[in-house]
């Protein structure tokens, strides 16, 4: 039986976390243990987790400070790898998997391997909003031949990138490609990491594996939407994407991104002080170039 370590990263979302934990514990896949990465929550999450009686083997890792989603996922994947699990299954603290989501992810991953070979680096679920519609910000990026597995009778399509909302990653991929960049803190960590994984072979989205993303408002994001409340997140996104494009794709990709950012901010009539803040993060990306952390090296420190 394939063993799975479920990684849940949480920060100050106790009520949603309770539902996530119940949903993960209700999975039909039998060989499953849970790792909760508490990013120094201040809303009673730590006390709740300490007193909670779990129905699955569960380990709580409390971070000394809030390391963001990127830091939490990196730590959780490192712990999942160290546990010896065959796969690590990662998600946020507002992701509610349907009971058979994991079982179908594992089956879909295995089926894809029979057709594409052993280099398949991940399988992700279909992400729905709370009203049953597709979740706008969690649509994977398809390959040009996305339907190759469908015509073979499988319930999966081929993708090059996805968000960290129910993604199953095999142990070998973490060993070979390392962990997500902790230093990204938040935004673009999932896109960079899944693009890194699919350099040799695409991943798959398993169409009969479903999770619900309770994200409040169902809409995608783009730079024309920046406001005072969201600017801090967009700032990380600009820095991280600029760094990735310049250092891992090439100068022309960086220039194209800079132009797209400038045009989007202008069309969105984003206040000038926020435009200048984000443009400064664009240039911060030139100097920002974190190194990949590999689990075997990390475990020796």
C-alpha positions as MATLAB code, in Angstrom:
seq = 'XXXXXXXXXXXXXXXXXXXXXXXXXXXXXXXXXXXXXXXXXXXXXXXXXXXXXXXXXXXXXXXXXXXXXXXXXXXXXXXXXXXXXXXXXXXXXXXXXXXXXXXXXXXXXXXXXXXXXXXXXXXXXXXXXXXXXXXXXXXXXXXXXXXXXXXXXXXXXXXXXXXXXXXXXXXXXXXXXXXXXXXXXXXXXXXXXXXXXXXXXXXXXXXXXXXXXXXXXXXXXXXXXXXXXXXXXXXXXXXXXXXXXXXXXXXXXXXXXXXXXXXXXXXXXXXXXXXXXXXXXXXXXXXXXXXXXXXXXXXXX';
ca = [
       0.000    0.000    0.000;
       1.276    3.454   -0.925;
       2.035    5.571    2.152;
       1.146    9.265    2.153;
       2.099   12.168    4.414;
      -0.569   14.889    4.283;
       0.900   18.348    4.894;
      -1.439   21.120    6.056;
       0.034   24.602    6.444;
      -1.956   26.901    8.713;
      -1.873   30.433   10.061;
      -4.703   31.934   12.113;
      -7.571   30.052   10.453;
      -8.619   27.808   13.304;
     -12.253   27.277   12.309;
     -11.339   26.369    8.726;
      -8.454   24.203    9.940;
     -10.893   22.120   11.989;
     -12.837   21.287    8.824;
      -9.642   20.571    6.869;
      -8.468   18.120    9.520;
     -11.846   16.377    9.591;
     -11.816   16.118    5.786;
      -8.295   14.680    5.677;
      -9.026   12.205    8.460;
     -12.109   11.030    6.528;
     -10.069    9.987    3.472;
     -10.693    6.479    2.137;
      -6.980    5.933    1.464;
      -5.810    3.850    4.455;
      -2.070    4.518    4.783;
      -2.066    8.190    5.703;
      -0.486   10.298    8.412;
      -0.894   14.021    8.919;
       1.649   16.798    9.436;
       0.277   20.166   10.549;
       2.665   23.082   10.111;
       1.474   25.837   12.448;
       3.058   29.098   11.297;
       3.122   30.639   14.797;
      -0.645   31.186   14.888;
      -2.023   33.527   17.542;
      -5.722   32.570   17.396;
      -5.684   29.533   19.688;
      -4.623   27.074   16.969;
      -1.712   25.764   19.024;
      -3.852   25.128   22.091;
      -6.533   23.431   20.009;
      -4.065   21.126   18.281;
      -2.402   20.223   21.590;
      -5.719   19.190   23.128;
      -7.254   17.554   20.062;
      -7.759   13.793   19.812;
      -6.862   12.730   16.277;
      -8.247    9.701   14.428;
      -5.150    9.451   12.218;
      -1.470    9.577   13.214;
      -0.791   13.308   13.477;
       2.286   15.415   14.163;
       2.131   19.153   14.840;
       5.169   21.253   13.977;
       4.993   24.743   15.477;
       7.208   27.265   13.732;
       8.957   29.885   15.861;
       7.826   32.627   13.490;
       5.431   32.920   10.572;
       7.428   31.604    7.606;
       4.600   32.144    5.114;
       3.057   29.516    2.902;
       6.373   28.881    1.158;
       8.244   28.274    4.395;
       5.468   26.111    5.740;
       5.286   23.918    2.656;
       9.056   23.544    2.522;
       9.138   22.462    6.163;
       6.175   20.125    5.762;
       7.596   18.471    2.669;
      10.933   18.051    4.419;
       9.196   16.372    7.374;
       7.068   14.234    5.075;
      10.146   13.101    3.179;
      11.967   12.315    6.437;
       9.017   10.174    7.551;
       9.728    7.796    4.659;
       6.341    8.321    3.000;
       6.008    7.340   -0.658;
       4.166   10.594   -1.430;
       3.621   13.964    0.212;
       0.159   15.507   -0.226;
       0.136   19.268    0.334;
      -2.669   21.760    0.933;
      -3.614   25.028    2.627;
      -5.750   25.410    5.729;
      -8.859   26.256    3.686;
      -8.858   23.174    1.429;
     -11.528   20.556    2.080;
     -10.878   17.277    0.205;
     -13.793   15.056   -0.714;
     -13.495   11.631    1.014;
     -12.085    9.840   -2.046;
      -9.852   12.715   -3.196;
      -6.587   11.143   -2.077;
      -7.460    7.596   -3.159;
      -8.284    8.889   -6.636;
      -5.152   11.056   -6.746;
      -2.984    8.024   -6.028;
      -4.843    5.922   -8.600;
      -4.653    8.700  -11.197;
      -0.949    9.201  -10.581;
      -0.259    5.459  -10.932;
      -2.311    5.274  -14.130;
      -0.428    8.227  -15.620;
       2.874    6.520  -14.832;
       1.791    3.439  -16.797;
       1.296    5.616  -19.884;
       3.952    8.338  -19.517;
       6.646    6.512  -17.563;
       8.182    6.947  -14.141;
       9.037   10.641  -14.523;
       5.520   11.920  -13.742;
       6.316   14.426  -10.956;
       2.934   15.211   -9.396;
      -0.826   14.778   -9.495;
      -3.246   17.542   -8.499;
      -6.975   17.630   -7.822;
      -9.786   19.601   -9.409;
     -10.369   22.611   -7.144;
     -13.944   23.826   -6.702;
     -15.242   26.910   -4.957;
     -17.743   26.559   -2.121;
     -20.685   26.945   -4.533;
     -19.537   24.070   -6.760;
     -18.081   26.247   -9.530;
     -14.458   26.020  -10.626;
     -12.066   27.917   -8.359;
     -10.790   30.739  -10.549;
      -7.293   31.045   -9.094;
      -6.498   27.338   -8.927;
      -6.656   26.223  -12.544;
      -3.533   24.303  -13.638;
      -1.654   25.234  -16.807;
      -2.319   22.538  -19.462;
       0.213   21.144  -21.904;
      -0.384   21.486  -25.658;
      -1.355   17.799  -25.731;
      -3.344   17.920  -22.487;
      -5.850   15.260  -23.623;
      -3.286   12.510  -24.294;
      -4.378   10.468  -21.255;
      -8.088   11.108  -21.813;
      -8.024    9.333  -25.166;
      -6.478    6.347  -23.391;
      -9.494    6.164  -21.097;
      -7.886    7.806  -18.070;
      -9.535   10.530  -15.963;
      -6.543   12.864  -16.088;
      -5.173   15.711  -18.178;
      -1.534   16.749  -18.493;
      -0.380   20.016  -16.887;
       2.832   21.977  -16.428;
       2.026   23.967  -13.290;
      -0.571   24.146  -10.523;
      -1.249   25.762   -7.155;
      -0.529   24.120   -3.807;
      -4.175   23.146   -3.222;
      -4.166   19.345   -3.077;
      -1.000   18.246   -4.860;
       0.462   14.744   -4.523;
       4.255   14.681   -4.956;
       6.235   11.425   -5.040;
       9.251   10.984   -2.807;
      11.696   10.695   -5.699;
      10.684   14.122   -7.059;
      11.423   15.830   -3.738;
      14.813   14.090   -3.575;
      15.728   15.090   -7.134;
      14.220   18.576   -7.423;
      14.432   19.721   -3.815;
      11.970   21.768   -1.794;
      10.026   24.944   -2.613;
      11.977   28.136   -1.952;
      11.340   29.031    1.694;
      12.535   32.578    1.089;
       9.669   33.282   -1.313;
       7.455   33.517    1.811;
       4.209   33.716   -0.160;
       3.005   33.805   -3.790;
       4.588   32.228   -6.847;
       6.223   29.485   -4.741;
       3.751   26.925   -6.104;
       4.112   28.046   -9.730;
       7.922   28.021   -9.588;
       8.057   24.647   -7.871;
       5.666   22.821  -10.185;
       7.387   24.335  -13.224;
      10.636   23.036  -11.774;
       9.134   19.562  -11.416;
       7.802   19.441  -14.970;
      11.039   20.198  -16.805;
      11.303   16.567  -17.897;
       7.730   15.319  -17.800;
       4.332   16.965  -17.212;
       2.264   16.426  -14.137;
      -1.405   15.452  -14.214;
      -4.688   16.824  -12.958;
      -6.903   13.953  -11.853;
     -10.430   14.912  -12.868;
     -12.308   12.681  -10.427;
     -10.306   13.905   -7.410;
     -12.073   16.964   -5.998;
     -11.386   19.432   -3.214;
     -13.192   22.593   -2.116;
     -11.225   25.803   -1.659;
     -12.948   28.022    0.899;
     -11.146   31.208   -0.156;
     -13.823   33.793    0.525;
     -14.239   35.374   -2.920;
     -13.966   33.347   -6.102;
     -11.833   35.367   -8.478;
      -8.412   35.162  -10.026;
      -5.676   37.690   -9.423;
      -3.750   40.052  -11.678;
      -1.698   43.167  -11.138;
      -4.532   45.518  -12.092;
      -6.297   44.481   -8.869;
      -3.667   45.822   -6.445;
      -5.030   47.893   -3.566;
      -3.728   48.966   -0.170;
      -5.005   45.799    1.504;
      -3.462   43.332   -0.954;
      -0.292   45.196   -1.918;
       1.902   43.283    0.539;
       1.068   39.974   -1.136;
       1.550   41.368   -4.632;
       4.918   42.733   -3.513;
       6.143   39.221   -2.733;
       4.638   37.980   -5.991;
       6.460   40.600   -8.063;
       9.797   39.982   -6.387;
       9.507   36.214   -6.645;
       8.350   36.056  -10.257;
      10.946   38.623  -11.350;
      13.674   36.590   -9.651;
      12.510   33.360  -11.255;
      12.271   34.802  -14.758;
      15.614   36.600  -14.653;
      17.683   33.880  -13.016;
      16.006   30.764  -14.416;
      14.447   31.768  -17.756;
      16.481   34.694  -19.103;
      16.690   38.477  -19.402;
      14.061   38.815  -22.127;
      11.483   37.013  -19.956;
      12.281   39.475  -17.168;
      11.836   42.450  -19.509;
       8.502   41.094  -20.793;
       7.309   40.650  -17.213;
       8.354   44.195  -16.320;
       6.400   45.559  -19.290;
       3.343   43.476  -18.417;
       3.502   44.656  -14.811;
       3.751   48.314  -15.833;
       0.821   48.061  -18.246;
      -1.382   46.181  -15.766;
      -0.768   48.706  -13.003;
      -1.578   51.538  -15.414;
      -4.763   49.929  -16.748;
      -5.922   49.138  -13.244;
      -5.384   52.769  -12.205;
      -3.429   51.547   -9.214;
      -2.401   54.462   -6.955;
       1.067   55.776   -7.777;
       2.531   55.004   -4.346;
       1.542   51.348   -4.779;
       2.924   51.264   -8.319;
       6.266   52.537   -7.080;
       6.264   49.978   -4.270;
       5.739   47.104   -6.691;
       8.220   48.423   -9.223;
      10.826   48.562   -6.448;
      10.133   44.875   -5.795;
      10.724   44.186   -9.483;
      14.287   45.412   -9.083;
      14.628   43.632   -5.743;
      14.145   40.444   -7.754;
      17.411   41.138   -9.571;
      19.378   40.642   -6.361;
      17.095   37.969   -4.923;
      18.098   34.463   -5.999;
      17.617   31.775   -3.324;
      19.246   28.386   -3.601;
      17.394   25.089   -3.827;
      17.290   23.154   -0.565;
      17.501   19.367   -0.875;
      16.012   17.123    1.815;
      19.047   14.901    2.301;
      21.329   17.893    2.836;
      18.801   19.588    5.102;
      18.464   16.496    7.302;
      22.219   16.469    7.926;
      22.245   19.998    9.316;
];
